[in-house]
Every structure is written in C-alpha cells, then in structure tokens.
Amino acid sequence: MPAARDLRELLALLEERGQLRRVRAELSPVLEIPEVLRRVMRRRGPALLFERVRGYPGWRVAGNLFGTLERIKLALGAERLEEIGERLTRALAGPPPMGLLEKLRGLREALDLARYAPRQARRAAFEDTVLEGGEASLERIPAFKTWPRDGGRYITFGQVYTVDPATGVTNIGVYRVMVRGPREAVVHWQLHKRGQQAYREAGERAWERLPVAVVVGSDPATMLAGVMPVPYPLDKLLFAGVMAGRGVEVYRLPSGVPVPASAELVIEGYVEPGREAPEGPFGDHWGYYDRPARRFPVLTVERIWLRRGPVYVGTVVGKPPMEDAAIGKAVERIFLPIVRLLLPEVVDMNLPEHGVFQGIGIVSIRKRYPGQAKKVMMALWGLGQMALTKILIVVDHDVDVHDLNQVLWAVAAHVDPQRDVVVVPGTHTDELDPAAPYPGYGSKLGIDATRKLLEENNGRPWPEEVEPDPETARKIDRIWSSLGIDAGG
Ligand SMILES: Cc1cc2nc3c(=O)[nH]c(=O)nc-3n(C[C@H](O)[C@H](O)[C@H](O)COP(=O)(O)O)c2cc1C
C-alpha cells in the first residue's frame, strides 16, 4: 500500500483499520485535549480526532497519529521501516556495475532517486483561505497548552520549513513554536539543528530576513521528515520523497519557501537574525520543564493559509512513553542502514523508549580487533544527531539489543569498570538534558560490554561460555514433549 497522500487520507485509513477514535465532546486545546492525548499515548491507544474544539468553531484536532510503529508503517506504506534507509544506501553502496545488465539496473536505481524528488503543484489545498495583515492572527489557531506551567500556547507538531542560505536546500524541522502574540511566535530550533544552522547562515550573510513557514497537517512523510536527523545538507523534501516512495507535491509560497501542497495550515513569515525573545518554560520529553527561559528567534507572521474545515495536528511530550517514543523508534529503524553504511561493524541498535532517545543508546557490533567498541562509541559521538546520545552501551553481535535483560547480562558479565567504562568530560550534549551542567554542554559515558580479546584482557583468554552438551541437547529435544513440562508439569 502506498504512503497516504495527505492528512485526510491518513485519517480515513486509520479509521478503516480501527486505529482512530472520534471524540465528540467539546474540549479546549488549553490543557484538556492535551490531557486526553497524554492518557491515550500512555496506553498506546488509538489516534484521536476531536470534532469539536472549544473556542475554535470549524476546526478539528487530530493527535496520536504516530503513537505506534504499526501506525507509522501504515502511514508510510512501508512493511519494514529499514526499507527507507536502504533506498538511500542501495544507491551508494555495492559493487560498481560492470556488465550491461548491471549497468541498466544501476541506471534504474539512479532514476529511482530522481523519482523521489519534489514536484511542483499548480494548486495547493490550503489556498481555500488566505489571511493577511491583521487577519493573519495566531489566535485563530487551536494551539495547545500542554502542561500547567508552560510559558504559553505552543504549536507542538509544526514542521518548520526554511531554505538554507548557503546551499539552497530545503529543511523541515519539527521544532516547537511558542505563540507570543497575534502575529509573533518564537521558534525553538536547538543549537545542533539544521533550522538554527540556516538562521546562523542568514546572519553571517547579513540577511535582514530569513523566510520561514510553519506547516501543520500534511502527508505523513513530510510530517515525519521533520523529525528525521538527515545529514546536512541533504534536502529534507527529497528525503520525504524517499520516505513516501514518490516525490512530494510542493507549492512555492510568495516568500519562496516550498511547502507540501497537501497542508492543512501554513503560517508564512520570517525571522530576523538577532531578533530573539525568551522561550519557555515548556514541559519537554525528558519529563521536566526546561530551564528558565532562553532566547530564540522571533517569527513574524505575514500570512496564514488554511484548508477548508482545517484539521489541526498537535502532540504532547513528557515522561516517556508518549507519541514521540514511537517516532523515535521509527527514526532508529530508518537510520540503521545509514549508520551501518558508515560503521559496517554495527549489527543493530536500540534507543530505548524510556532512555528518552538521546539519553541511552545500545549498539551491537561484530568485533574483530581490540578497542573496536570504543572506536564505535567515538564514531557515534561524532555522527549527526547520534552525537547527542549521552550514554552508549556496546555489546557483541549475539546480544539482542532489544532485550534489555540480555544487555544487562552483558554489562554485568563483561564489564570491568576500570577498563571498560569511559567518561568523556566537557562534550556537546542535548540542550534539554536536565542533568547537564549547562544547556548543550555536559559529558558522555561509554560502556564497553563486549567480550574482551587477548590484548584487552592482559593477554588472558576470555573464559569459555557455558553451553549444553550438543548430543544431550538433541536427545532432550526428541523427548521434550513427552516430559509434559510445557503442559504445566
Ligand atoms: C514532538 C517533537 C517535538 C520536537 N521539538 C523540538 C524542538 O522544540 N526543538 C528542536 O530542536 N528539536 C525538536 N524535536 C526534534 C527534532 O525534530 C529532530 O531533532 C529533527 O531531526 C530536527 O531536524 P534537523 O536535523 O533538520 O534540525 C522534536 C521532535 C518531536 C518528535
């Protein structure tokens, strides 16, 4: 099944599969809808469509669309999410085509990449209503207040579109956006993110304005592309096409920013390098309110575009697991082939939901040489957003990284703390990490839980692992059912 073409197609598909519930009670986007969403996310329940939104006649609100991996796969029309990363790596890795047939196959794969490129749409769904001047007020939008001490109303699942001044590539980032007034908002793109990079580039070029568009509710591939840690400067619209399996239809706004033609809501505006305002507090995905307000760029609204009968999409973050835990898992699966292209010894990885994605990462490797586990740690701490992972645990290839009990066994049985634990002080870290001494600056912990080679073990061979006697095991296999143990004996 192909990826859904817009939000409404996705809602219909989820409803058909019994994965969407409609809520008819009238609820407010201030605390009430977020509280219902929070409870449903905790239970890994269905997507919700709120049909009556207090104070916002004509609007509907959707949430928890991506609360399970199954729904994400359904939305993207992918049986395996790794398939998406493989579409990219296939084009780059593998022996060069030699024979004619192989050359033709290589050509087809190159054409495949072109097939994922964005396509220009003549019309956009959101042209139904265009609000300008005083009409273009953010007060018309059912932005959430998610936690009682949040510093204001937030667009929590908006995709922030920018065109990079240095490269011309489009970025899509899911960054929270705080409503500051009818025509002003604050964009929370963090230090290590591509949105902030575009902003810095604009400042260095002495641009007076960097055009920005905030999109809410589009086809699921572009919504999720905003969360993907795509290496700079790969175009995120192209990556969204790779995720959808076809090019995204885009509409170029008067400001020049391309946005998906299927969007429900587009806020068009600009940020001015140097013009910043306090942002927060906000209850974030670590389960804490952020530190006291820090400054981020002010977005000035020029135009608001709306599809008729608009459907707003919002999410809530907090102590895991919430919707973003499932989205984090999808990122892990999609990027595994790309990590493996760069670090071929990597077998699998697990960014456990309760480890807050950037808190703890577990990686299994096929180890060949001494020190390799630490080499993998150093590589990952330098690789895109994997670099923000605070604690890395490296295990051997035969440990299932998704079985935390197996991982604990490997840590308990294979780690000599003095030899196998590294603490790297004074490093980059996630800006929101509540334990870091300074936002964006902290330290790393690496645990090498692989079996040690001679060189790593003072020249002593690693002990022999207990295994059943094969002949006895075969015999017991044959008579196992007759022992009646499985039947509760
Ligand atoms: C619900 C949700 C909210 C997020 N909010 C922010 C945010 O406020 N700021 C931020 O920098 N990243 C935020 N992220 C993470 C980014 O979307 C993610 O790091 C993404 O890869 C950024 O894209 P970029 O590499 O193009 O900057 C959020 C993710 C989710 C799922």
The ligand as an SDF file (V2000), in Angstrom:
LIG
                    3D

 31 33  0  0  0  0  0  0  0  0999 V2000
    7.1650   16.2050   19.1050 C   0  0  0  0  0  0  0  0  0  0  0  0
    8.5580   16.6530   18.8430 C   0  0  0  0  0  0  0  0  0  0  0  0
    8.9730   17.9210   19.2400 C   0  0  0  0  0  0  0  0  0  0  0  0
   10.2810   18.3510   18.9990 C   0  0  0  0  0  0  0  0  0  0  0  0
   10.6410   19.6110   19.3940 N   0  0  0  0  0  0  0  0  0  0  0  0
   11.8860   20.0630   19.0970 C   0  0  0  0  0  0  0  0  0  0  0  0
   12.2520   21.4010   19.4320 C   0  0  0  0  0  0  0  0  0  0  0  0
   11.4860   22.1580   20.0190 O   0  0  0  0  0  0  0  0  0  0  0  0
   13.5000   21.8180   19.0770 N   0  0  0  0  0  0  0  0  0  0  0  0
   14.3980   21.0130   18.4330 C   0  0  0  0  0  0  0  0  0  0  0  0
   15.4860   21.4590   18.0970 O   0  0  0  0  0  0  0  0  0  0  0  0
   14.0790   19.7250   18.1280 N   0  0  0  0  0  0  0  0  0  0  0  0
   12.8420   19.2420   18.4300 C   0  0  0  0  0  0  0  0  0  0  0  0
   12.4960   17.9560   18.1060 N   0  0  0  0  0  0  0  0  0  0  0  0
   13.4990   17.0730   17.4880 C   0  0  0  0  0  0  0  0  0  0  0  0
   13.7240   17.3980   16.0310 C   0  0  0  0  0  0  0  0  0  0  0  0
   12.5160   17.3280   15.3220 O   0  0  0  0  0  0  0  0  0  0  0  0
   14.7370   16.4410   15.4240 C   0  0  0  0  0  0  0  0  0  0  0  0
   15.9520   16.5710   16.1180 O   0  0  0  0  0  0  0  0  0  0  0  0
   14.9580   16.6580   13.9410 C   0  0  0  0  0  0  0  0  0  0  0  0
   15.8600   15.7000   13.4350 O   0  0  0  0  0  0  0  0  0  0  0  0
   15.4800   18.0420   13.6550 C   0  0  0  0  0  0  0  0  0  0  0  0
   15.7190   18.1660   12.3100 O   0  0  0  0  0  0  0  0  0  0  0  0
   17.0300   18.8800   11.7560 P   0  0  0  0  0  0  0  0  0  0  0  0
   18.1510   17.8870   11.9050 O   0  0  0  0  0  0  0  0  0  0  0  0
   16.7030   19.1570   10.3490 O   0  0  0  0  0  0  0  0  0  0  0  0
   17.2530   20.1020   12.5440 O   0  0  0  0  0  0  0  0  0  0  0  0
   11.1940   17.4980   18.3460 C   0  0  0  0  0  0  0  0  0  0  0  0
   10.7790   16.2270   17.9390 C   0  0  0  0  0  0  0  0  0  0  0  0
    9.4770   15.7980   18.1820 C   0  0  0  0  0  0  0  0  0  0  0  0
    9.0550   14.4290   17.7270 C   0  0  0  0  0  0  0  0  0  0  0  0
  1  2  1  0
  2  3  1  0
  2 30  2  0
  3  4  2  0
  4  5  1  0
  4 28  1  0
  5  6  2  0
  6  7  1  0
  6 13  1  0
  7  8  2  0
  7  9  1  0
  9 10  1  0
 10 11  2  0
 10 12  1  0
 12 13  2  0
 13 14  1  0
 14 15  1  0
 14 28  1  0
 15 16  1  0
 16 17  1  0
 16 18  1  0
 18 19  1  0
 18 20  1  0
 20 21  1  0
 20 22  1  0
 22 23  1  0
 23 24  1  0
 24 25  2  0
 24 26  1  0
 24 27  1  0
 28 29  2  0
 29 30  1  0
 30 31  1  0
M  END
$$$$
